[in-house]
């Protein structure tokens, strides 16, 4: 993660965030490793890009998620129950033309209302 180009709004950025991606259309496996003040978390998401729902564990909560293409943008929609309220995270992932930079722009909503947004810029190692 390029922290200087990422934007976490009012929340502090993670100390580190590394994502590995395996992609063989329609199968997409993303493994995220994040270290923050809350500790170290690892999430492995195994998508098919046809919109089928998957479930994975993140920060102690079960997340229902699906992925599909809209042109060259990968759209991932995740839903998590937070104390009885459903939080929806809509992620738009776009790759630079040189294939070196992945930008993930996320919107968070609850009850149809926007409650936050953040951007993660990842640079290929």
C-alpha positions as CSV (number, residue, x, y, z in Angstrom):
1,X,0.0,0.0,0.0
2,X,1.2,3.5,-0.8
3,X,0.0,5.3,2.3
4,X,0.8,8.7,0.9
5,X,-1.7,8.2,-2.0
6,X,-4.3,6.3,0.1
7,X,-7.1,8.1,2.0
8,X,-8.7,6.7,5.1
9,X,-10.7,9.8,6.0
10,X,-10.9,10.4,9.7
11,X,-9.7,6.9,10.5
12,X,-6.0,6.2,11.0
13,X,-4.4,4.3,8.1
14,X,-3.1,0.8,8.8
15,X,0.6,0.5,9.6
16,X,0.9,-1.9,6.7
17,X,-1.5,-3.4,4.1
18,X,-0.3,-6.0,1.5
19,X,-2.6,-7.7,-1.0
20,X,-1.7,-10.7,-3.2
21,X,-3.9,-11.4,-6.1
22,X,-4.3,-14.6,-8.2
23,X,-6.5,-14.1,-11.2
24,X,-7.5,-16.7,-13.8
25,X,-10.9,-15.5,-15.1
26,X,-13.4,-16.1,-13.7
27,X,-11.6,-17.1,-10.5
28,X,-10.1,-14.3,-8.4
29,X,-8.3,-14.9,-5.1
30,X,-7.3,-11.9,-3.0
31,X,-5.3,-12.3,0.2
32,X,-5.0,-9.2,2.4
33,X,-2.6,-8.9,5.3
34,X,-3.1,-5.8,7.4
35,X,-1.4,-4.5,10.6
36,X,-3.0,-1.8,12.6
37,X,-3.6,-0.6,16.2
38,X,-6.2,-3.4,16.4
39,X,-3.6,-6.1,15.5
40,X,-2.8,-8.2,12.5
41,X,-5.5,-9.5,10.3
42,X,-5.5,-11.8,7.3
43,X,-8.4,-12.3,5.0
44,X,-8.6,-14.7,2.0
45,X,-11.4,-14.0,-0.5
46,X,-12.1,-16.5,-3.3
47,X,-14.4,-14.9,-5.8
48,X,-15.8,-15.8,-9.1
49,X,-16.4,-12.7,-11.1
50,X,-20.0,-13.7,-12.1
51,X,-21.5,-12.2,-8.9
52,X,-21.9,-15.4,-6.9
53,X,-21.9,-14.7,-3.1
54,X,-19.0,-15.9,-0.9
55,X,-18.5,-15.5,2.9
56,X,-15.2,-14.8,4.6
57,X,-14.0,-13.6,8.0
58,X,-12.6,-10.1,8.6
59,X,-11.8,-8.4,11.9
60,X,-13.9,-11.1,13.7
61,X,-17.1,-10.7,11.6
62,X,-18.5,-12.8,8.8
63,X,-18.7,-10.8,5.5
64,X,-21.0,-11.8,2.6
65,X,-19.5,-10.6,-0.6
66,X,-19.7,-10.8,-4.4
67,X,-17.7,-9.6,-7.4
68,X,-18.5,-8.7,-10.9
69,X,-17.1,-6.7,-13.8
70,X,-18.4,-3.3,-15.0
71,X,-16.3,-2.7,-18.1
72,X,-12.6,-2.6,-16.8
73,X,-13.7,-2.0,-13.2
74,X,-14.1,-4.8,-10.7
75,X,-17.0,-4.1,-8.4
76,X,-17.1,-5.9,-5.1
77,X,-20.0,-5.6,-2.7
78,X,-19.6,-6.7,0.9
79,X,-22.2,-6.9,3.6
80,X,-21.5,-7.3,7.3
81,X,-23.9,-7.2,10.3
82,X,-22.7,-4.6,12.9
83,X,-24.9,-4.9,16.0
84,X,-28.0,-5.5,14.0
85,X,-27.4,-2.9,11.3
86,X,-26.2,-4.1,7.9
87,X,-23.1,-2.2,6.7
88,X,-22.6,-2.3,2.9
89,X,-19.1,-1.7,1.4
90,X,-19.1,-1.1,-2.3
91,X,-15.5,-1.3,-3.7
92,X,-14.5,-0.2,-7.2
93,X,-11.1,-1.6,-8.2
94,X,-9.3,-0.2,-11.2
95,X,-5.8,-1.0,-12.6
96,X,-3.5,1.5,-14.2
97,X,-2.7,1.1,-17.9
98,X,0.8,-0.1,-17.1
99,X,-0.5,-2.8,-14.6
100,X,1.5,-1.5,-11.7
101,X,-1.0,0.4,-9.6
102,X,-4.4,-0.8,-8.3
103,X,-6.8,1.7,-6.8
104,X,-9.6,0.6,-4.6
105,X,-12.2,3.2,-3.9
106,X,-14.7,2.2,-1.2
107,X,-18.0,3.6,-0.1
108,X,-19.7,2.5,3.2
109,X,-23.4,2.7,3.7
110,X,-26.0,1.7,6.3
111,X,-29.7,1.9,5.8
112,X,-29.2,3.4,2.4
113,X,-27.2,6.3,3.8
114,X,-23.5,7.0,3.1
115,X,-21.5,6.7,6.2
116,X,-17.9,6.8,5.0
117,X,-15.4,6.4,2.1
118,X,-11.8,5.5,1.7
119,X,-9.2,4.8,-1.0
120,X,-6.4,2.3,-1.0
121,X,-3.6,2.7,-3.6
122,X,-1.6,-0.5,-4.0
123,X,1.7,-0.6,-6.0
124,X,2.9,-3.9,-7.5
125,X,6.1,-5.2,-5.9
